[in-house]
Amino acid sequence: MSLQLATKTLYHNKKKTDQQEDEEYDFFPLRLLEESHSLKKAYTHSRRKQLGYSSVGGESNTTGGSDHVALIDLLDTAGQEEYSSLRDQYYRTSYGFLIVFSITDSSSLEDCQTIWEQILRTKDVDSFPCVLIANKSDLEEERIVSKQQVKEVALRLGIPYFETSAKQRINVDEPIHELVRMCGRLDEYRFSIVGSGGVGKSAYCTQFIQNVFVEQYDPTIKQIVVSNVPLDDAQSSSVSSSTSKKKSSGGGFLSRLFKKSEKKTASTVSQACSSSIDLSNEQTIKHPKSDANVAALCMNGLLAECPKALGPLVTCSNCKAALNGEKKRNHWKCSFCDTENVLPSNVSSIPEMIEHKLEESSVNDDDGLLVFCIDISGSMCQSEQLPSYSVLNLDLRQSDQQEKNRRLLRELGLESEVSVHNQFLPNESRSSSYVSRMDCLKMALDIQVTETARESPNKRIAIVTFSSNVQIIGDARSQTRASVPAVLLDNFEGLFKLGQSYRTSILNNVSLANDNLIEYIYSIAEDGATALFPALLVSLGIASQQKGSKIILCTDGVATTGLAGISEEISKRAKSIKDQEECCTKIANLSCEYGININVFGVEGSNCNLSLIGKLADNTGGLTNIVKPVELRRQMRQIIDNPVIATDVKVQMLFSNPISPKNQEVSKLDKYSMVTQSISSATAETDVTIEMEVKDDKKDKGLIQAQIYYTASSNGCKYVRVVNQPVKITSDRSVSLENVDVSVLSLNAVLQSSILAESGKIRDARLKLLSMNKLLEEVSKSYGQQEEMNAFVNNTQDLDEDLRQCENDSSMRETDKLSSLLYRMKKSNRTAFLAGERKREIVQTRKKHTGQSNNNNQSSSSNSGITPSNSRIQTEDPSIFTNRDWLAEEERIPEPANISQITTPTDHHHEQQEENNHCIVCMDKEINVVLVPCGHMIMCDGCANKLTNKSCPTCRKPITQIVKVFK
């Protein structure tokens, strides 16, 4: 179902005496809010209560039996091997490691030894709980690493090893159980699965948690599972097998919290978090207790099977509510206004969920339009160091480039005179690589295009680049390229109109344009300023030609030129910022009007003004994130995995008396309430929540109806889905909190806290999170609920800590980091809070989707020589724009004589080389010859005369003459 309730028995909070009213509030010591990691500390106390620990001394009250229920926070690092910042973080915070390699790859075993050394160095210890896992034991015939080799490595490292098969589920549980025993009895276990790429870390993690094998599953960052792990008394008494080099270091957060100052810390946390102790001497803050009166509307339900109605939508003659209530012969009584209505003869029953088709539409012959709006300004050349075992696709391209250099020198006859070996500074690591922001963006775009060709071969891709000017690259063929006239860069309407007039019909499907796009991507050169808003407007105009299209904007700086560019003059700076705000508002309105989904990626370490441009994604249902350059590839890939499934979504929720929504703009009618919300474009991860209250308990039941009007992206048809959800009403809080859905409560707390924080109510946002932690402590009884409570804290502790810092330093409220965090929290979805077992269905769905994608890839790959039946091969069209007359007339811009006059970034790259005035071979002498007939000026006469095969090193055209020029 699309409508999920936290509880099916809503709570009515009766008016009470002053003393009873205090029982409806949570009280928090002021000092708790001032401490760092307050939410995590509150959760830790809750977790210890669940495990049966006393509030003093940190001793366990549980007796009788050696078995111990271990809550394992399992971090799957698959796909993150190249992110050194993330690696260092999970190295520091993990209590144990599962180091995985493949028996079919000897280099992966060598990487395990490197990883082991890095763990010890980060932890500053001589040893640490780790288990070595030899995965893929089902591929014995392909084994390269012998068992004897593994035993020798495990013996040298001093850690146990297991041979496993994630595919056949052989020895999957044993390594984790052994790691738990090595760590001893803890409140929770934070383990990380590490290893080089392609060894099966994700498959192993998914098999352990969901008991399902997914070969190409794109993992969530965190996977959490509860497992029964036996611990004997001797093992329970030990905390860790690691030996610290420094007494002040080593161990994780919990060991520091409960081991070094157990009495003091346990007492402090208990006083801070327990609601049963005397707080009369403390300065406290009270906050209304959270309840379970919450509903979540999950758009992924639109993908699920739903009964189809044969006739038109049946509504109440009075309130226009869809068919509901009780059926009496040929009549039905509306639960919202009590009106008796005639039941159509073709309706035999009143369903809880049904879908009506409102309007037909022709089936699209493609999968939509994806526009990349790419920043290629000069600042994109900044670089950073990669870890030695990074899996970024650099080595292959570096070796290709070195081979090209050698081939060029051979052709010039200079191979023996010029060294092409890497040169290093003294004491510089020979195993390190450096990568620029642009290199990371190129690799991210590479995988984005490749994956799109596999997932949606009929989708069309257009690239728009911007620096000091704006270029429309299209699908990278010459007939799809165009320059945006400079005189239009300050014209809002002109830029949007230019994009709308761009002829998208000339774009090839990505299955055909794949090679051209990737070749162009790796030819991009960075230079110039940042004409961000002009490029975004042109991209929006292009995308507006088809509803449900997506724009991916990637930039590392604020707009500095063109429309709404920040002025360098301080006196004009305030006006520039105001212009940017107005421009963003107008762009967001246009995006919603045309159903365009905008995704914004900013580069960490630069000022992107994400608090402003992030609103574009927030208002259109897109993603917003500030990431390190090396993380761009993974973050952008999420967009492929989260396509738009519906546009023009309008949600109407009706509540029968005495139920009413809280904190919403409510249409309050005589006998019912109604809330309306519009969503321009929705993905499978688009979730909205609503809090409810019960005005009185005169009735013991009620009805909630959700009407979801939407246009399906798959076929363009318009539908309305109706969901009727009956509920019970009680005045007993404990009854309402039985068997609650923790994931719905967690999602609502995160969404509501993010909204409060964005509006400046920082303290209220933090209290909302702490109050929810207390409620989850009260209701989390089963293992699954405890898992989901753990997921709530893991997903919100960063938010709480950043908000605490904002309370102390108001200047942090405008930082890109906080803006990114708030926008991401506002886009949270229920899946992130589900327990491992409840994710099984999602993983199975993803597995099926991946299998279909692989089949599509085999049938649609351009390299295979097979063209999809509905792929369009566009012939050359000299007219890129459908109507350029308005442009020439209104702006007096001359029409280019031919397409060759249009400047491209590649041409600009050649211009840079020519302006450099130094020979590309010797890099010393000035360029003083022209190669005929190609006309390239790239060499000095000495190097040109040494050419052995007499062909241009740049274009490979034969050289008929070398003409020396004089200045």
GIHU-V28194 format. One record per residue. N is the residue number from 1. RES is the residue in one small letter. SS is DSSP state (2 for helix, 1 for strand, 0 for the rest). Layout:
n | res | ss
N | RES | SS
N | RES | SS
This chain:
n | res | ss
1 | m | 0
2 | s | 0
3 | l | 1
4 | q | 1
5 | l | 1
6 | a | 0
7 | t | 0
8 | k | 0
9 | t | 1
10 | l | 1
11 | y | 1
12 | h | 0
13 | n | 0
14 | k | 0
15 | k | 0
16 | k | 0
17 | t | 0
18 | d | 2
19 | q | 2
20 | q | 2
21 | e | 2
22 | d | 2
23 | e | 0
24 | e | 0
25 | y | 1
26 | d | 1
27 | f | 1
28 | f | 1
29 | p | 1
30 | l | 2
31 | r | 2
32 | l | 2
33 | l | 2
34 | e | 2
35 | e | 0
36 | s | 0
37 | h | 0
38 | s | 2
39 | l | 2
40 | k | 2
41 | k | 2
42 | a | 2
43 | y | 2
44 | t | 2
45 | h | 2
46 | s | 2
47 | r | 2
48 | r | 2
49 | k | 2
50 | q | 2
51 | l | 0
52 | g | 0
53 | y | 1
54 | s | 0
55 | s | 0
56 | v | 0
57 | g | 0
58 | g | 0
59 | e | 0
60 | s | 1
61 | n | 0
62 | t | 0
63 | t | 0
64 | g | 0
65 | g | 0
66 | s | 0
67 | d | 1
68 | h | 1
69 | v | 1
70 | a | 1
71 | l | 1
72 | i | 1
73 | d | 1
74 | l | 1
75 | l | 1
76 | d | 1
77 | t | 0
78 | a | 0
79 | g | 0
80 | q | 0
81 | e | 0
82 | e | 0
83 | y | 0
84 | s | 2
85 | s | 2
86 | l | 2
87 | r | 2
88 | d | 2
89 | q | 2
90 | y | 2
91 | y | 2
92 | r | 2
93 | t | 2
94 | s | 0
95 | y | 0
96 | g | 1
97 | f | 1
98 | l | 1
99 | i | 1
100 | v | 1
101 | f | 1
102 | s | 1
103 | i | 0
104 | t | 0
105 | d | 0
106 | s | 2
107 | s | 2
108 | s | 2
109 | l | 2
110 | e | 2
111 | d | 2
112 | c | 2
113 | q | 2
114 | t | 2
115 | i | 2
116 | w | 2
117 | e | 2
118 | q | 2
119 | i | 2
120 | l | 2
121 | r | 2
122 | t | 2
123 | k | 2
124 | d | 0
125 | v | 1
126 | d | 0
127 | s | 0
128 | f | 0
129 | p | 0
130 | c | 1
131 | v | 1
132 | l | 1
133 | i | 1
134 | a | 1
135 | n | 1
136 | k | 0
137 | s | 0
138 | d | 0
139 | l | 0
140 | e | 2
141 | e | 2
142 | e | 2
143 | r | 0
144 | i | 0
145 | v | 0
146 | s | 0
147 | k | 2
148 | q | 2
149 | q | 2
150 | v | 2
151 | k | 2
152 | e | 2
153 | v | 2
154 | a | 2
155 | l | 2
156 | r | 2
157 | l | 2
158 | g | 0
159 | i | 0
160 | p | 1
161 | y | 1
162 | f | 1
163 | e | 1
164 | t | 0
165 | s | 1
166 | a | 0
167 | k | 0
168 | q | 0
169 | r | 0
170 | i | 1
171 | n | 0
172 | v | 2
173 | d | 2
174 | e | 2
175 | p | 2
176 | i | 2
177 | h | 2
178 | e | 2
179 | l | 2
180 | v | 2
181 | r | 2
182 | m | 2
183 | c | 2
184 | g | 0
185 | r | 0
186 | l | 0
187 | d | 0
188 | e | 0
189 | y | 1
190 | r | 1
191 | f | 1
192 | s | 1
193 | i | 1
194 | v | 1
195 | g | 0
196 | s | 0
197 | g | 0
198 | g | 0
199 | v | 0
200 | g | 0
201 | k | 2
202 | s | 2
203 | a | 2
204 | y | 2
205 | c | 2
206 | t | 2
207 | q | 2
208 | f | 2
209 | i | 2
210 | q | 2
211 | n | 0
212 | v | 0
213 | f | 0
214 | v | 0
215 | e | 0
216 | q | 0
217 | y | 0
218 | d | 0
219 | p | 0
220 | t | 0
221 | i | 0
222 | k | 1
223 | q | 1
224 | i | 1
225 | v | 1
226 | v | 1
227 | s | 1
228 | n | 1
229 | v | 1
230 | p | 1
231 | l | 0
232 | d | 0
233 | d | 2
234 | a | 2
235 | q | 2
236 | s | 2
237 | s | 2
238 | s | 0
239 | v | 0
240 | s | 0
241 | s | 0
242 | s | 0
243 | t | 0
244 | s | 1
245 | k | 0
246 | k | 0
247 | k | 0
248 | s | 0
249 | s | 0
250 | g | 0
251 | g | 0
252 | g | 0
253 | f | 2
254 | l | 2
255 | s | 2
256 | r | 2
257 | l | 2
258 | f | 2
259 | k | 0
260 | k | 0
261 | s | 0
262 | e | 2
263 | k | 2
264 | k | 2
265 | t | 2
266 | a | 2
267 | s | 2
268 | t | 2
269 | v | 2
270 | s | 2
271 | q | 2
272 | a | 2
273 | c | 2
274 | s | 0
275 | s | 0
276 | s | 0
277 | i | 0
278 | d | 0
279 | l | 0
280 | s | 0
281 | n | 0
282 | e | 0
283 | q | 0
284 | t | 1
285 | i | 1
286 | k | 1
287 | h | 1
288 | p | 1
289 | k | 0
290 | s | 0
291 | d | 0
292 | a | 0
293 | n | 0
294 | v | 1
295 | a | 1
296 | a | 1
297 | l | 1
298 | c | 1
299 | m | 2
300 | n | 2
301 | g | 2
302 | l | 2
303 | l | 2
304 | a | 0
305 | e | 0
306 | c | 0
307 | p | 0
308 | k | 1
309 | a | 0
310 | l | 0
311 | g | 0
312 | p | 0
313 | l | 0
314 | v | 0
315 | t | 1
316 | c | 0
317 | s | 0
318 | n | 0
319 | c | 0
320 | k | 0
321 | a | 0
322 | a | 1
323 | l | 0
324 | n | 0
325 | g | 0
326 | e | 1
327 | k | 1
328 | k | 1
329 | r | 0
330 | n | 0
331 | h | 1
332 | w | 1
333 | k | 1
334 | c | 0
335 | s | 0
336 | f | 0
337 | c | 0
338 | d | 0
339 | t | 0
340 | e | 1
341 | n | 1
342 | v | 1
343 | l | 0
344 | p | 0
345 | s | 0
346 | n | 0
347 | v | 0
348 | s | 0
349 | s | 0
350 | i | 0
351 | p | 0
352 | e | 0
353 | m | 1
354 | i | 1
355 | e | 1
356 | h | 1
357 | k | 1
358 | l | 1
359 | e | 1
360 | e | 0
361 | s | 0
362 | s | 0
363 | v | 0
364 | n | 0
365 | d | 0
366 | d | 0
367 | d | 0
368 | g | 0
369 | l | 1
370 | l | 1
371 | v | 1
372 | f | 1
373 | c | 1
374 | i | 1
375 | d | 1
376 | i | 0
377 | s | 0
378 | g | 2
379 | s | 2
380 | m | 2
381 | c | 2
382 | q | 0
383 | s | 1
384 | e | 1
385 | q | 1
386 | l | 1
387 | p | 0
388 | s | 0
389 | y | 0
390 | s | 0
391 | v | 0
392 | l | 0
393 | n | 0
394 | l | 0
395 | d | 2
396 | l | 2
397 | r | 2
398 | q | 2
399 | s | 2
400 | d | 2
401 | q | 2
402 | q | 2
403 | e | 2
404 | k | 2
405 | n | 2
406 | r | 2
407 | r | 2
408 | l | 2
409 | l | 2
410 | r | 2
411 | e | 2
412 | l | 2
413 | g | 0
414 | l | 0
415 | e | 0
416 | s | 0
417 | e | 0
418 | v | 0
419 | s | 0
420 | v | 0
421 | h | 0
422 | n | 0
423 | q | 0
424 | f | 0
425 | l | 0
426 | p | 0
427 | n | 0
428 | e | 0
429 | s | 0
430 | r | 0
431 | s | 0
432 | s | 0
433 | s | 1
434 | y | 1
435 | v | 1
436 | s | 1
437 | r | 2
438 | m | 2
439 | d | 2
440 | c | 2
441 | l | 2
442 | k | 2
443 | m | 2
444 | a | 2
445 | l | 2
446 | d | 2
447 | i | 2
448 | q | 2
449 | v | 2
450 | t | 2
451 | e | 2
452 | t | 2
453 | a | 2
454 | r | 2
455 | e | 2
456 | s | 0
457 | p | 0
458 | n | 0
459 | k | 0
460 | r | 1
461 | i | 1
462 | a | 1
463 | i | 1
464 | v | 1
465 | t | 1
466 | f | 1
467 | s | 0
468 | s | 0
469 | n | 0
470 | v | 1
471 | q | 1
472 | i | 1
473 | i | 1
474 | g | 1
475 | d | 0
476 | a | 0
477 | r | 0
478 | s | 2
479 | q | 2
480 | t | 2
481 | r | 0
482 | a | 1
483 | s | 1
484 | v | 0
485 | p | 0
486 | a | 2
487 | v | 2
488 | l | 2
489 | l | 0
490 | d | 0
491 | n | 0
492 | f | 2
493 | e | 2
494 | g | 2
495 | l | 2
496 | f | 2
497 | k | 2
498 | l | 2
499 | g | 2
500 | q | 2
501 | s | 2
502 | y | 1
503 | r | 0
504 | t | 2
505 | s | 2
506 | i | 2
507 | l | 0
508 | n | 0
509 | n | 1
510 | v | 2
511 | s | 2
512 | l | 2
513 | a | 2
514 | n | 2
515 | d | 2
516 | n | 2
517 | l | 2
518 | i | 2
519 | e | 2
520 | y | 2
521 | i | 2
522 | y | 0
523 | s | 0
524 | i | 0
525 | a | 0
526 | e | 0
527 | d | 0
528 | g | 0
529 | a | 0
530 | t | 0
531 | a | 0
532 | l | 2
533 | f | 2
534 | p | 2
535 | a | 2
536 | l | 2
537 | l | 2
538 | v | 2
539 | s | 2
540 | l | 2
541 | g | 2
542 | i | 2
543 | a | 2
544 | s | 0
545 | q | 0
546 | q | 0
547 | k | 0
548 | g | 0
549 | s | 0
550 | k | 1
551 | i | 1
552 | i | 1
553 | l | 1
554 | c | 1
555 | t | 1
556 | d | 0
557 | g | 0
558 | v | 0
559 | a | 0
560 | t | 0
561 | t | 0
562 | g | 0
563 | l | 0
564 | a | 0
565 | g | 0
566 | i | 0
567 | s | 0
568 | e | 0
569 | e | 0
570 | i | 2
571 | s | 2
572 | k | 2
573 | r | 2
574 | a | 2
575 | k | 2
576 | s | 2
577 | i | 2
578 | k | 2
579 | d | 2
580 | q | 2
581 | e | 2
582 | e | 2
583 | c | 2
584 | c | 2
585 | t | 2
586 | k | 2
587 | i | 2
588 | a | 2
589 | n | 2
590 | l | 2
591 | s | 2
592 | c | 2
593 | e | 2
594 | y | 2
595 | g | 0
596 | i | 0
597 | n | 1
598 | i | 1
599 | n | 1
600 | v | 1
601 | f | 1
602 | g | 1
603 | v | 1
604 | e | 0
605 | g | 0
606 | s | 0
607 | n | 0
608 | c | 0
609 | n | 0
610 | l | 2
611 | s | 2
612 | l | 2
613 | i | 2
614 | g | 2
615 | k | 2
616 | l | 2
617 | a | 2
618 | d | 2
619 | n | 2
620 | t | 2
621 | g | 0
622 | g | 0
623 | l | 0
624 | t | 1
625 | n | 1
626 | i | 1
627 | v | 1
628 | k | 0
629 | p | 2
630 | v | 2
631 | e | 2
632 | l | 2
633 | r | 2
634 | r | 2
635 | q | 2
636 | m | 2
637 | r | 2
638 | q | 2
639 | i | 2
640 | i | 2
641 | d | 0
642 | n | 0
643 | p | 0
644 | v | 1
645 | i | 1
646 | a | 1
647 | t | 1
648 | d | 1
649 | v | 1
650 | k | 1
651 | v | 1
652 | q | 1
653 | m | 1
654 | l | 1
655 | f | 1
656 | s | 1
657 | n | 0
658 | p | 0
659 | i | 1
660 | s | 1
661 | p | 1
662 | k | 0
663 | n | 0
664 | q | 0
665 | e | 0
666 | v | 0
667 | s | 1
668 | k | 1
669 | l | 0
670 | d | 0
671 | k | 0
672 | y | 1
673 | s | 1
674 | m | 1
675 | v | 1
676 | t | 1
677 | q | 1
678 | s | 1
679 | i | 1
680 | s | 1
681 | s | 1
682 | a | 1
683 | t | 1
684 | a | 0
685 | e | 0
686 | t | 0
687 | d | 1
688 | v | 1
689 | t | 1
690 | i | 1
691 | e | 1
692 | m | 1
693 | e | 1
694 | v | 1
695 | k | 0
696 | d | 0
697 | d | 0
698 | k | 0
699 | k | 0
700 | d | 0
701 | k | 1
702 | g | 1
703 | l | 1
704 | i | 1
705 | q | 1
706 | a | 1
707 | q | 1
708 | i | 1
709 | y | 1
710 | y | 1
711 | t | 1
712 | a | 1
713 | s | 0
714 | s | 0
715 | n | 0
716 | g | 0
717 | c | 0
718 | k | 1
719 | y | 1
720 | v | 1
721 | r | 1
722 | v | 1
723 | v | 1
724 | n | 1
725 | q | 1
726 | p | 1
727 | v | 1
728 | k | 1
729 | i | 1
730 | t | 1
731 | s | 0
732 | d | 0
733 | r | 2
734 | s | 2
735 | v | 2
736 | s | 2
737 | l | 0
738 | e | 0
739 | n | 0
740 | v | 0
741 | d | 0
742 | v | 2
743 | s | 2
744 | v | 2
745 | l | 2
746 | s | 2
747 | l | 2
748 | n | 2
749 | a | 2
750 | v | 2
751 | l | 2
752 | q | 2
753 | s | 2
754 | s | 2
755 | i | 2
756 | l | 2
757 | a | 2
758 | e | 2
759 | s | 0
760 | g | 0
761 | k | 0
762 | i | 2
763 | r | 2
764 | d | 2
765 | a | 2
766 | r | 2
767 | l | 2
768 | k | 2
769 | l | 2
770 | l | 2
771 | s | 2
772 | m | 2
773 | n | 2
774 | k | 2
775 | l | 2
776 | l | 2
777 | e | 2
778 | e | 2
779 | v | 2
780 | s | 0
781 | k | 0
782 | s | 0
783 | y | 2
784 | g | 2
785 | q | 2
786 | q | 2
787 | e | 2
788 | e | 2
789 | m | 2
790 | n | 2
791 | a | 2
792 | f | 2
793 | v | 2
794 | n | 2
795 | n | 2
796 | t | 2
797 | q | 2
798 | d | 2
799 | l | 2
800 | d | 2
801 | e | 2
802 | d | 2
803 | l | 2
804 | r | 2
805 | q | 2
806 | c | 2
807 | e | 2
808 | n | 2
809 | d | 0
810 | s | 2
811 | s | 2
812 | m | 2
813 | r | 2
814 | e | 2
815 | t | 0
816 | d | 2
817 | k | 2
818 | l | 2
819 | s | 2
820 | s | 2
821 | l | 2
822 | l | 2
823 | y | 2
824 | r | 2
825 | m | 2
826 | k | 2
827 | k | 0
828 | s | 0
829 | n | 0
830 | r | 2
831 | t | 2
832 | a | 2
833 | f | 2
834 | l | 0
835 | a | 0
836 | g | 0
837 | e | 2
838 | r | 2
839 | k | 2
840 | r | 2
841 | e | 2
842 | i | 2
843 | v | 2
844 | q | 2
845 | t | 2
846 | r | 2
847 | k | 2
848 | k | 2
849 | h | 2
850 | t | 2
851 | g | 2
852 | q | 2
853 | s | 2
854 | n | 2
855 | n | 2
856 | n | 2
857 | n | 2
858 | q | 2
859 | s | 2
860 | s | 2
861 | s | 0
862 | s | 2
863 | n | 2
864 | s | 2
865 | g | 0
866 | i | 0
867 | t | 0
868 | p | 0
869 | s | 0
870 | n | 0
871 | s | 0
872 | r | 0
873 | i | 0
874 | q | 0
875 | t | 0
876 | e | 0
877 | d | 0
878 | p | 0
879 | s | 0
880 | i | 0
881 | f | 1
882 | t | 0
883 | n | 0
884 | r | 0
885 | d | 2
886 | w | 2
887 | l | 2
888 | a | 2
889 | e | 2
890 | e | 2
891 | e | 2
892 | r | 0
893 | i | 0
894 | p | 0
895 | e | 0
896 | p | 0
897 | a | 0
898 | n | 0
899 | i | 2
900 | s | 2
901 | q | 2
902 | i | 0
903 | t | 0
904 | t | 0
905 | p | 2
906 | t | 2
907 | d | 2
908 | h | 2
909 | h | 2
910 | h | 2
911 | e | 2
912 | q | 2
913 | q | 2
914 | e | 2
915 | e | 2
916 | n | 2
917 | n | 0
918 | h | 1
919 | c | 0
920 | i | 0
921 | v | 0
922 | c | 0
923 | m | 0
924 | d | 0
925 | k | 0
926 | e | 1
927 | i | 0
928 | n | 0
929 | v | 1
930 | v | 1
931 | l | 1
932 | v | 1
933 | p | 0
934 | c | 0
935 | g | 0
936 | h | 0
937 | m | 0
938 | i | 0
939 | m | 0
940 | c | 0
941 | d | 2
942 | g | 2
943 | c | 2
944 | a | 2
945 | n | 0
946 | k | 0
947 | l | 0
948 | t | 0
949 | n | 0
950 | k | 0
951 | s | 1
952 | c | 0
953 | p | 0
954 | t | 0
955 | c | 0
956 | r | 0
957 | k | 0
958 | p | 1
959 | i | 0
960 | t | 0
961 | q | 1
962 | i | 1
963 | v | 1
964 | k | 1
965 | v | 0
966 | f | 0
967 | k | 0
